[in-house]
């Protein structure tokens, strides 16, 4: 009789990503989560942010923006997230950890656009990104029709949390490395 072997959470994530079409896996505090791929408005919102950062000179600041790359988290031995969008140092690829994830110190900002798993974006990920010391975390909260900006991480918590409503602009905090303001309406609706 063959001995059975327990599947690790990393192996389960790899299986989930392979078998559950239209989803990507993340491990937050040791818990495997499934995140759906972006819908049209979600994808258009990310394109808008990328264009705005490009126009603001993100590349001249020694940074770049990327979508859907892994961020290795210090919250557990196998923890990682795959933010929808991130501003990272231009040489981020040199900080590869494992599982297509990169070290948190090269991330200047992460941005999530909520989907059906909105409670992770507003709960677990706030804690995970603060614990990783990510300077700015932006949540385009389509569930509550607002944008939340978390900044100034200290001792695993964001000291600053500001909510922006429709009709307002979101000033990206200077700690990201570029100055830009983003329309709440365009972030939420994806048109612009």
WOFENRA-V544756 format. One line per field, one symbol per residue. phi: phi as a letter, one per 40 degrees, with the letter a starting at -180 (. if undefined). psi: psi as a letter, one per 20 degrees, with the letter a starting at -180 (. if undefined). Layout:
phi=???
psi=???
This chain:
phi=.cccbccccccccccdcccbcgbbcabbfgbcbbbccccccdcccccdcdcccdccgdcccgbababgbcbcbccacbcabbcdaabbcdcdccbdbaffbbccccccabbbbcbccdccccbdcdccccccgcdbbbbccccbfabbbbafcafgbccbbbbbbdgbbcccddcchbbabbccdccccgbi
psi=pqpqpqprhghhgggghhhnpjqqqqooljppqppqrqaghghhghgggggghghikhhhjkrrqqpkqqopqjirhjpqrnqhqqprqhkhhikpfrkkqqqhiiphqqpqpqbikhhghieghggghghikphppponnhgjlrppoprmppljqphpoppprqirqoopqhihiqpqpppgghgghjq.
